[in-house]
Amino acid sequence: MRIWDVSSGEQLISMETGPVDVWTVVFSPDDKHVISGSNAGKITMYSVEGGKQEQTLDTRGKFILSLAYVNI
C-alpha cells in the first residue's frame, strides 16, 4: 500500500501488506493512521508517519468490503 503527495506526484511512504490484496482503506480523522481491509479478512492499522503495522484484527476469513472510522 502506498501514500502519494497528490500535488507533486511523489510517493511519501510504502507499507507492506503481506500476501493479501487490500480492498479498502480509510484514514483516521487526525490523519495519523491508515486502516486497510483485505480479501483475507484482515483489518490492519498502520502509522502514516512510519508506515509500521500497529494492530491487526482477524475476522476469520470474512471479506472486508468497506471500512469507516468512528470516534466514540
Backbone bond lengths (Angstrom), bond angles and torsions (degrees), N, CA, C in turn:
res aa  C-N    CA-C-N  psi(-1)  N-CA   C-N-CA  omega(-1)  CA-C   N-CA-C  phi
1 M - - - 1.433 - - 1.529 105.81 -
2 R 1.328 116.88 139.50 1.466 120.71 -176.72 1.517 110.84 -130.96
3 I 1.319 115.12 147.35 1.466 121.90 175.14 1.516 107.32 -114.85
4 W 1.344 114.90 131.02 1.461 122.09 -176.03 1.519 110.35 -118.84
5 D 1.336 116.08 149.56 1.454 122.61 169.47 1.524 105.84 -84.41
6 V 1.316 117.08 113.01 1.460 121.47 -174.75 1.529 111.13 -63.92
7 S 1.306 117.73 -37.62 1.474 121.29 -177.93 1.521 112.78 -64.60
8 S 1.335 116.25 -46.63 1.467 120.02 -175.36 1.521 113.36 -96.02
9 G 1.324 117.49 -18.84 1.451 121.05 -175.35 1.514 113.36 78.84
10 E 1.333 116.44 9.62 1.456 122.06 -178.03 1.530 110.40 -84.44
11 Q 1.339 115.90 136.76 1.457 120.35 173.59 1.520 108.62 -74.91
12 L 1.326 117.11 125.77 1.455 121.23 -178.74 1.518 112.46 -90.12
13 I 1.329 116.61 -41.20 1.459 119.92 -177.12 1.521 110.12 -157.29
14 S 1.318 115.85 152.36 1.455 122.49 175.77 1.527 107.72 -124.41
15 M 1.333 116.41 135.60 1.461 121.36 -178.71 1.522 109.33 -120.41
16 E 1.311 116.61 130.94 1.460 122.12 179.40 1.522 109.61 -77.74
17 T 1.330 116.83 122.17 1.466 121.24 -178.07 1.522 112.65 -105.70
18 G 1.315 117.68 0.65 1.453 120.36 179.23 1.513 112.17 84.82
19 P 1.317 116.36 -163.12 1.466 119.83 -175.26 1.529 113.74 -87.11
20 V 1.326 117.31 28.91 1.475 120.46 -179.38 1.523 110.18 -120.66
21 D 1.318 116.16 158.16 1.455 121.82 176.44 1.518 109.95 -86.85
22 V 1.323 116.79 132.02 1.463 121.46 174.01 1.523 107.27 -82.48
23 W 1.318 116.75 124.71 1.463 121.30 -177.63 1.513 113.00 -102.76
24 T 1.328 117.64 -25.96 1.463 120.33 -177.31 1.520 109.94 -152.67
25 V 1.333 116.91 148.51 1.466 121.74 177.70 1.527 109.77 -138.84
26 V 1.326 114.99 155.56 1.457 121.38 175.24 1.534 107.61 -149.27
27 F 1.332 115.86 141.75 1.457 121.24 175.08 1.515 109.79 -92.38
28 S 1.335 116.75 146.92 1.461 120.99 173.75 1.529 108.24 -68.61
29 P 1.336 118.00 156.25 1.468 120.46 -179.20 1.530 114.11 -56.71
30 D 1.333 117.56 -28.70 1.467 120.38 179.63 1.533 111.99 -91.73
31 D 1.332 117.75 3.82 1.466 124.32 179.22 1.531 113.96 61.03
32 K 1.324 118.27 19.73 1.463 121.15 179.32 1.528 112.62 -91.26
33 H 1.331 116.38 -17.17 1.462 120.93 -178.52 1.521 110.34 -134.59
34 V 1.319 114.81 151.52 1.459 121.75 170.55 1.524 105.84 -124.85
35 I 1.324 115.41 136.78 1.461 121.32 -177.73 1.523 107.59 -117.79
36 S 1.336 115.65 132.17 1.460 120.35 -178.57 1.520 110.28 -117.43
37 G 1.325 114.49 152.19 1.463 122.05 173.19 1.516 108.42 -123.26
38 S 1.327 116.73 143.32 1.460 119.99 -173.14 1.520 112.96 -125.86
39 N 1.327 114.01 170.79 1.464 120.46 175.58 1.524 111.72 -72.64
40 A 1.319 118.10 -11.99 1.462 122.41 178.69 1.524 111.93 -90.89
41 G 1.339 117.43 0.64 1.449 120.46 178.75 1.513 114.36 83.42
42 K 1.308 117.34 22.19 1.474 121.60 179.02 1.520 110.22 -104.83
43 I 1.320 115.93 135.23 1.460 122.80 171.07 1.522 105.05 -112.41
44 T 1.323 116.29 120.55 1.460 120.58 -173.55 1.519 110.31 -126.58
45 M 1.342 115.57 136.22 1.459 121.60 177.70 1.525 108.69 -107.00
46 Y 1.351 115.01 130.96 1.460 122.35 179.41 1.517 109.79 -120.10
47 S 1.321 116.57 149.64 1.455 122.84 170.63 1.520 108.01 -77.97
48 V 1.324 117.92 127.16 1.460 121.03 178.39 1.523 110.20 -67.78
49 E 1.305 117.27 -38.94 1.464 120.72 -176.50 1.525 112.32 -64.51
50 G 1.319 117.69 -46.15 1.462 119.98 -176.26 1.512 114.69 -106.28
51 G 1.329 116.82 -12.84 1.452 120.71 -179.13 1.517 114.28 73.90
52 K 1.315 116.88 11.45 1.462 121.21 -177.34 1.521 111.30 -86.43
53 Q 1.326 115.78 141.67 1.451 122.03 175.65 1.526 108.46 -70.56
54 E 1.334 116.85 130.00 1.457 120.44 -178.38 1.525 113.54 -108.88
55 Q 1.332 117.30 -38.46 1.465 120.54 179.50 1.518 109.71 -149.64
56 T 1.340 115.27 152.34 1.463 120.76 175.66 1.520 109.03 -137.71
57 L 1.310 115.15 138.15 1.458 122.79 174.23 1.521 107.22 -116.97
58 D 1.323 117.01 125.18 1.459 121.68 179.44 1.526 108.65 -100.74
59 T 1.322 116.18 118.44 1.467 120.85 -179.49 1.526 111.46 -91.99
60 R 1.308 116.07 14.71 1.465 123.06 176.90 1.527 112.95 60.61
61 G 1.321 114.52 47.04 1.453 120.12 171.77 1.511 116.57 91.58
62 K 1.316 118.44 0.92 1.464 120.28 177.78 1.522 108.95 -76.29
63 F 1.329 117.16 128.38 1.463 120.62 178.77 1.523 109.89 -61.75
64 I 1.340 117.36 137.72 1.453 122.66 177.25 1.532 106.65 -100.12
65 L 1.319 116.06 105.63 1.462 121.18 -175.96 1.518 113.27 -98.47
66 S 1.332 118.09 -18.81 1.457 120.37 177.54 1.526 109.09 -157.49
67 L 1.315 115.32 157.37 1.462 122.96 178.31 1.513 109.26 -138.06
68 A 1.318 116.42 153.41 1.456 121.82 172.45 1.518 107.39 -143.11
69 Y 1.290 116.49 142.16 1.466 121.90 178.44 1.507 107.80 -104.29
70 V 1.328 117.50 120.70 1.453 122.03 -176.00 1.527 109.61 -125.55
71 N 1.304 116.76 126.10 1.469 120.91 172.79 1.521 108.35 -88.45
72 I 1.307 115.30 127.70 1.462 119.04 179.42 1.515 109.40 -113.73
